[in-house]
Amino acid sequence: MIKLHTWILAGFLSLVWIGSANAHGDISKLPSSVQVLQYQMSLWINSDDLDKRSGLAMAYYRTGELDKAITELQIVLKADPAHFNALDGMGVVLIKKNQANEALEYLKKAYAINSDDIMIYVHLSIAHDKLSQLTEAQKYLEKARTLNKEAGGDEEDIETELMIVSGK
């Protein structure tokens, strides 16, 4: 009976999975509340998938369930203290919780792991801005824009990220 449930669940997941993972753990183009269910089902099948757990955390973030997001990110970071997405995600969640000092600690660790990620510069900029460290904030934002332009990215991506994470 359990095998049948697993196959039914796998079939359901394949029908619901519309897109691939991208910024902030979007698993599909469905609403974040549905993505929470998608991630939960995926983790039911493989609870050791740290990337999916990090994605679940960001889906919780997008639905405003910040404490649940932190819990999931703590699980990931306990298993892998150098998990870039979890470190970056924890920084983003802590920014939303108005804990910019703590956020900056996680973001600096993420930056040390992957300084090529454009959005880490945006997140560092926001954390510094929240701490009224405007020179640092501007420096990181300019770097994000430069890297984005060099990569042929859309400037709107940075503006959208600024709006989502900073709430401005």
One Martini backbone bead per residue (centre of mass of N, CA, C, O) as a GRO file, in nm:
protein
  168
    1MET     BB    1   0.055   0.064  -0.019
    2ILE     BB    2   0.297   0.257  -0.007
    3LYS     BB    3   0.379   0.235  -0.304
    4LEU     BB    4   0.121   0.353  -0.418
    5HIS     BB    5   0.146   0.630  -0.280
    6THR     BB    6   0.415   0.703  -0.409
    7TRP     BB    7   0.314   0.695  -0.705
    8ILE     BB    8   0.094   0.903  -0.673
    9LEU     BB    9   0.274   1.129  -0.574
   10ALA     BB   10   0.464   1.133  -0.818
   11GLY     BB   11   0.242   1.199  -1.023
   12PHE     BB   12   0.154   1.463  -0.898
   13LEU     BB   13   0.426   1.606  -0.914
   14SER     BB   14   0.448   1.593  -1.227
   15LEU     BB   15   0.193   1.774  -1.270
   16VAL     BB   16   0.286   2.028  -1.086
   17TRP     BB   17   0.551   2.053  -1.227
   18ILE     BB   18   0.648   2.335  -1.420
   19GLY     BB   19   0.925   2.420  -1.317
   20SER     BB   20   1.220   2.552  -1.217
   21ALA     BB   21   1.460   2.641  -1.033
   22ASN     BB   22   1.512   2.959  -0.872
   23ALA     BB   23   1.487   3.223  -0.729
   24HIS     BB   24   1.407   3.153  -0.409
   25GLY     BB   25   1.289   2.851  -0.475
   26ASP     BB   26   1.134   2.821  -0.727
   27ILE     BB   27   0.949   2.536  -0.847
   28SER     BB   28   0.722   2.718  -0.974
   29LYS     BB   29   0.436   2.908  -1.104
   30LEU     BB   30   0.311   2.878  -0.852
   31PRO     BB   31   0.210   2.948  -0.570
   32SER     BB   32   0.374   2.946  -0.273
   33SER     BB   33   0.168   2.767  -0.119
   34VAL     BB   34   0.206   2.532  -0.324
   35GLN     BB   35   0.512   2.502  -0.302
   36VAL     BB   36   0.514   2.398  -0.019
   37LEU     BB   37   0.379   2.130  -0.094
   38GLN     BB   38   0.588   2.037  -0.296
   39TYR     BB   39   0.827   2.027  -0.102
   40GLN     BB   40   0.702   1.839   0.107
   41MET     BB   41   0.669   1.600  -0.085
   42SER     BB   42   0.964   1.575  -0.164
   43LEU     BB   43   1.063   1.532   0.137
   44TRP     BB   44   0.905   1.273   0.184
   45ILE     BB   45   1.084   1.115  -0.015
   46ASN     BB   46   1.352   1.325   0.052
   47SER     BB   47   1.481   1.450   0.349
   48ASP     BB   48   1.801   1.503   0.242
   49ASP     BB   49   1.727   1.750   0.059
   50LEU     BB   50   1.873   2.054   0.085
   51ASP     BB   51   1.761   2.215  -0.155
   52LYS     BB   52   1.461   2.170  -0.094
   53ARG     BB   53   1.469   2.285   0.195
   54SER     BB   54   1.559   2.565   0.105
   55GLY     BB   55   1.313   2.611  -0.078
   56LEU     BB   56   1.103   2.590   0.145
   57ALA     BB   57   1.201   2.831   0.305
   58MET     BB   58   1.140   3.039   0.073
   59ALA     BB   59   0.840   2.979   0.061
   60TYR     BB   60   0.787   3.069   0.346
   61TYR     BB   61   0.886   3.354   0.309
   62ARG     BB   62   0.671   3.429   0.082
   63THR     BB   63   0.431   3.358   0.309
   64GLY     BB   64   0.542   3.471   0.604
   65GLU     BB   65   0.700   3.208   0.738
   66LEU     BB   66   0.975   3.272   0.908
   67ASP     BB   67   1.013   3.051   1.126
   68LYS     BB   68   1.004   2.815   0.926
   69ALA     BB   69   1.241   2.905   0.758
   70ILE     BB   70   1.453   2.892   0.980
   71THR     BB   71   1.425   2.596   1.050
   72GLU     BB   72   1.511   2.487   0.770
   73LEU     BB   73   1.788   2.633   0.757
   74GLN     BB   74   1.906   2.500   1.010
   75ILE     BB   75   1.908   2.215   0.899
   76VAL     BB   76   2.097   2.269   0.664
   77LEU     BB   77   2.337   2.401   0.831
   78LYS     BB   78   2.391   2.153   1.003
   79ALA     BB   79   2.466   1.967   0.755
   80ASP     BB   80   2.566   2.252   0.584
   81PRO     BB   81   2.753   2.532   0.658
   82ALA     BB   82   2.816   2.581   0.318
   83HIS     BB   83   2.528   2.663   0.220
   84PHE     BB   84   2.458   2.908   0.022
   85ASN     BB   85   2.142   2.930   0.009
   86ALA     BB   86   2.105   2.923   0.319
   87LEU     BB   87   2.271   3.168   0.392
   88ASP     BB   88   2.123   3.367   0.212
   89GLY     BB   89   1.838   3.306   0.318
   90MET     BB   90   1.890   3.387   0.611
   91GLY     BB   91   1.951   3.678   0.547
   92VAL     BB   92   1.675   3.746   0.422
   93VAL     BB   93   1.499   3.671   0.665
   94LEU     BB   94   1.641   3.863   0.871
   95ILE     BB   95   1.569   4.119   0.730
   96LYS     BB   96   1.259   4.084   0.759
   97LYS     BB   97   1.312   4.069   1.091
   98ASN     BB   98   1.507   4.307   1.166
   99GLN     BB   99   1.818   4.145   1.150
  100ALA     BB  100   2.086   4.276   1.012
  101ASN     BB  101   2.333   4.177   1.165
  102GLU     BB  102   2.275   3.873   1.129
  103ALA     BB  103   2.247   3.878   0.825
  104LEU     BB  104   2.537   3.968   0.760
  105GLU     BB  105   2.678   3.713   0.857
  106TYR     BB  106   2.552   3.520   0.645
  107LEU     BB  107   2.626   3.684   0.387
  108LYS     BB  108   2.934   3.669   0.422
  109LYS     BB  109   2.950   3.364   0.399
  110ALA     BB  110   2.827   3.344   0.120
  111TYR     BB  111   3.032   3.526  -0.024
  112ALA     BB  112   3.283   3.343   0.038
  113ILE     BB  113   3.165   3.112  -0.151
  114ASN     BB  114   2.992   3.328  -0.365
  115SER     BB  115   3.094   3.611  -0.550
  116ASP     BB  116   2.923   3.558  -0.833
  117ASP     BB  117   2.663   3.635  -0.706
  118ILE     BB  118   2.453   3.890  -0.761
  119MET     BB  119   2.244   3.883  -0.512
  120ILE     BB  120   2.445   3.912  -0.278
  121TYR     BB  121   2.486   4.216  -0.327
  122VAL     BB  122   2.199   4.301  -0.275
  123HIS     BB  123   2.176   4.188   0.015
  124LEU     BB  124   2.412   4.347   0.132
  125SER     BB  125   2.295   4.624   0.070
  126ILE     BB  126   2.042   4.599   0.247
  127ALA     BB  127   2.177   4.547   0.517
  128HIS     BB  128   2.340   4.811   0.522
  129ASP     BB  129   2.097   4.997   0.499
  130LYS     BB  130   1.958   4.905   0.767
  131LEU     BB  131   2.241   5.012   0.917
  132SER     BB  132   2.329   5.290   0.785
  133GLN     BB  133   2.547   5.184   0.551
  134LEU     BB  134   2.559   5.355   0.269
  135THR     BB  135   2.832   5.306   0.132
  136GLU     BB  136   2.816   4.998   0.129
  137ALA     BB  137   2.547   4.972  -0.012
  138GLN     BB  138   2.634   5.111  -0.276
  139LYS     BB  139   2.870   4.928  -0.351
  140TYR     BB  140   2.701   4.664  -0.384
  141LEU     BB  141   2.497   4.770  -0.590
  142GLU     BB  142   2.698   4.844  -0.811
  143LYS     BB  143   2.814   4.559  -0.844
  144ALA     BB  144   2.551   4.424  -0.928
  145ARG     BB  145   2.505   4.595  -1.182
  146THR     BB  146   2.768   4.526  -1.325
  147LEU     BB  147   2.737   4.216  -1.334
  148ASN     BB  148   2.464   4.216  -1.478
  149LYS     BB  149   2.557   4.360  -1.735
  150GLU     BB  150   2.787   4.158  -1.810
  151ALA     BB  151   2.560   3.914  -1.818
  152GLY     BB  152   2.290   4.035  -1.956
  153GLY     BB  153   2.097   4.146  -1.765
  154ASP     BB  154   1.816   4.256  -1.597
  155GLU     BB  155   1.755   4.535  -1.411
  156GLU     BB  156   1.480   4.440  -1.295
  157ASP     BB  157   1.588   4.215  -1.111
  158ILE     BB  158   1.709   4.404  -0.899
  159GLU     BB  159   1.459   4.572  -0.834
  160THR     BB  160   1.287   4.335  -0.742
  161GLU     BB  161   1.472   4.239  -0.514
  162LEU     BB  162   1.467   4.498  -0.352
  163MET     BB  163   1.163   4.494  -0.301
  164ILE     BB  164   1.131   4.217  -0.167
  165VAL     BB  165   1.353   4.240   0.064
  166SER     BB  166   1.310   4.550   0.166
  167GLY     BB  167   1.008   4.671   0.105
  168LYS     BB  168   1.045   4.924  -0.123
   0.00000   0.00000   0.00000
